[in-house]
Amino acid sequence: MMHRKRWNIFLIMILTVLVGLAFFTNAQADYWTALPPYNVLWPLWSPALSPPDPISGVPTPLVNALTRMTILPVQPAMIWDPASPEANNGPLPWLAYNAPLAFGGGLMIWDQYYGMRPFPPDYMLDPLTGGPLPIPLPLAYSLLGPIEFEEINAYHYLLGNLVYANTYGVPLANLLTPQQFWGLPPLTVGIY
């Protein structure tokens, strides 16, 4: 009888640990969230774009929808269509910027293939109505890993900022740096 009681306690402990690990893993597993109405993915892993809620610690996107008229509180933002038909060499994220009102306002995206252009791209619009045509997302899209720094490197990020700043006359100091976007400490220059 005593042996069976120990076995039950052991099973309860194992189950408690497994449930706790499953809960912790699920709480930490979401890297992306889909924003309506187009279903583009917004990074939950960037502290600049999805700061942690002060109480729960859960990353919370700065915006809850993304349309042509969305005004980003910080820029550039990164948005991603993981199955973009426009990407020749694999899916790349877009950097999103606010177009100044003097240039018509609205949301602009930049990528290294097509440059600066209005959001949404044509393939996200219904050809008959002009309304949103949500992109189909892969199963478990929220678990797709963060885009590696090598894939969307500082060059891509800084070039987007330079193109935007040059096109619209916005000071670079008003734009997020790659370090801020990725949540890395600022680079320091030492005197040797």
C-alpha positions in Angstrom: 0.0 0.0 0.0 2.8 2.4 0.9 4.5 1.6 -2.4 1.4 2.5 -4.4 1.0 5.8 -2.4 4.6 6.8 -3.3 4.0 5.9 -6.9 0.8 8.2 -7.0 2.8 11.1 -5.4 5.5 10.6 -7.9 3.0 10.6 -10.8 1.4 13.8 -9.5 4.8 15.5 -9.3 5.7 14.4 -12.8 2.3 15.6 -14.2 2.7 18.9 -12.3 6.1 19.5 -13.8 4.9 18.6 -17.3 1.8 20.8 -17.1 4.0 23.7 -15.8 6.5 23.2 -18.7 3.7 23.0 -21.2 2.2 26.2 -19.8 5.6 28.0 -19.8 6.4 26.8 -23.3 3.1 27.9 -24.7 3.4 31.3 -23.0 6.8 31.9 -24.6 6.2 30.2 -28.0 4.3 32.9 -29.9 6.8 34.9 -32.0 4.2 36.5 -34.3 0.7 37.8 -34.2 -1.6 38.3 -37.3 -3.0 41.8 -37.6 -6.3 42.2 -39.3 -7.6 42.8 -41.9 -4.7 41.5 -44.1 -3.3 38.9 -41.7 0.3 40.3 -42.0 2.5 39.1 -39.2 3.7 41.5 -36.5 6.7 40.5 -34.4 6.1 39.8 -30.7 9.8 39.3 -30.2 10.8 42.9 -30.8 10.6 44.9 -27.6 10.3 48.2 -29.6 7.2 47.0 -31.5 5.7 44.7 -28.8 6.7 45.9 -25.4 6.0 43.6 -22.5 2.9 44.3 -20.5 4.2 45.6 -17.1 1.9 43.3 -15.2 1.8 40.1 -17.2 5.1 40.4 -19.1 3.3 39.3 -22.3 4.5 41.2 -25.4 1.7 43.5 -26.6 1.7 44.9 -30.2 1.7 48.7 -30.5 -1.1 48.4 -33.0 -4.0 46.0 -33.2 -4.8 46.3 -36.9 -2.8 47.4 -40.0 -4.5 49.2 -42.8 -3.4 51.8 -45.3 -4.3 54.6 -42.8 -2.7 53.1 -39.7 -0.4 55.5 -38.0 2.6 53.8 -36.4 3.6 55.1 -33.0 7.3 54.1 -33.8 8.9 53.5 -37.1 10.0 51.6 -38.9 7.8 48.6 -37.9 8.5 45.2 -39.4 5.6 43.3 -41.0 5.8 39.9 -42.7 3.9 37.8 -45.2 5.8 34.5 -44.8 4.4 33.3 -48.2 4.8 36.5 -50.2 4.4 35.8 -53.9 6.6 38.9 -54.6 9.7 37.6 -53.0 12.1 36.1 -55.6 14.6 34.7 -53.1 12.3 33.7 -50.3 10.0 35.7 -48.0 11.5 38.9 -46.6 9.8 41.2 -44.2 8.8 44.7 -45.0 9.8 47.8 -43.0 6.7 50.0 -42.5 6.7 53.7 -42.2 4.2 56.6 -41.9 4.1 58.8 -45.1 4.1 62.4 -44.0 0.8 64.2 -44.6 2.5 66.5 -47.1 3.0 63.4 -49.2 -0.6 62.2 -48.8 -0.2 60.3 -45.6 -0.8 56.5 -45.2 1.3 53.6 -44.5 4.4 52.9 -46.7 6.4 49.7 -46.9 10.0 49.2 -48.0 11.7 46.1 -49.2 14.9 45.6 -51.1 13.2 44.3 -54.2 10.5 47.0 -54.9 11.7 49.9 -52.8 9.2 52.3 -51.0 5.6 51.8 -51.9 2.1 52.1 -50.4 0.7 49.4 -48.1 -1.0 47.0 -48.9 0.6 45.5 -51.9 -1.8 44.8 -54.8 -2.0 41.0 -54.2 -3.6 41.8 -50.8 -6.5 43.6 -52.4 -9.6 41.9 -53.9 -9.5 42.7 -57.6 -13.3 43.2 -57.9 -14.0 45.2 -54.7 -10.6 46.7 -53.8 -11.3 45.5 -50.2 -8.9 43.5 -48.1 -7.9 40.0 -49.2 -6.4 38.4 -46.1 -3.4 36.3 -46.8 -3.6 32.6 -45.9 -1.3 31.9 -43.1 0.6 28.6 -42.5 -0.5 26.4 -39.6 1.2 27.4 -36.4 2.3 30.7 -38.0 2.8 32.2 -34.5 5.5 29.6 -33.9 7.6 30.6 -36.9 11.0 31.6 -35.5 12.0 35.3 -35.4 13.7 36.4 -38.6 17.4 36.0 -37.9 19.5 39.1 -37.7 21.5 37.8 -40.7 18.4 37.6 -42.8 17.2 41.1 -42.1 20.6 42.5 -41.2 21.5 46.0 -40.2 22.3 46.8 -43.8 18.7 46.1 -44.9 17.3 47.9 -41.9 19.6 51.0 -42.3 19.1 51.1 -46.1 15.3 51.2 -45.5 15.8 54.1 -43.0 18.0 56.0 -45.4 15.6 55.6 -48.3 12.7 56.7 -46.1 14.6 59.7 -44.7 15.8 60.8 -48.1 12.4 60.4 -49.7 10.4 62.2 -47.1 13.0 64.5 -45.5 12.6 62.8 -42.1 15.7 63.0 -39.7 17.3 59.6 -39.1 17.2 60.4 -35.4 13.4 59.9 -35.5 13.7 56.3 -36.7 14.4 53.2 -34.7 17.9 51.9 -34.9 18.5 48.2 -35.6 19.7 47.9 -32.0 16.5 49.4 -30.6 14.4 47.1 -32.9 16.2 44.0 -31.8 16.4 45.0 -28.1 20.2 45.0 -28.2 22.3 47.3 -26.1 23.6 50.3 -28.0 27.0 49.9 -29.7 29.8 51.7 -27.9 32.9 53.1 -29.4 36.0 52.8 -27.3 39.1 54.8 -27.6 42.2 52.7 -27.7 
